[in-house]
């Protein structure tokens, strides 16, 4: 999964900003045979995520161009949760407000039993994916550990609230194949 937050690098491929604007999208790695040069000057900076659940946790939403059907499902469920009509601008504004200021991620507390599949939480200073009756430990190359989903009333939630609502309404994000091995 590839993310886009705008142009984050300079002409020498140095990261010079955290984001540019409030439109953070999650795209397919390949689309219509388009080939990109990574960190091409004056073009958006490619960000790479393990899977869609990770991108959603970071505050991204499905791209309306390369992931049209996923975008429509996400938008339709957003409208159920947050009111209609909802377009990219409205979703992006709400997600932007929920992500936090600058490089400081906004988190919140919730009852683990109330969190849907696809939500990320922090336990013991590590990100875990809520998936079925389990928690899956995230690592850059895949999920590396599985725990039975404990009964915890107060966990730190990493996924933005509005996205958690969409997940609760039935949006099922794509997850990395390593989750099946857990």
Secondary structure, DSSP 8 states (H G I E B T S, - for coil): -EEE-S--B-TTS-B--S-SSS--EEE-S--TT----TT-TTS--EEE-SSHHHHHHHT-EE-TTTTHHHHHHHHHHHHHHH-S---HHHHHHHHHHHH-STT----EEE-GGG--TT-EEEETTEEEEEETTEEEEEETTEEEEEEE----S-EEE-S-HHHHHHHHTT------GGGGG-
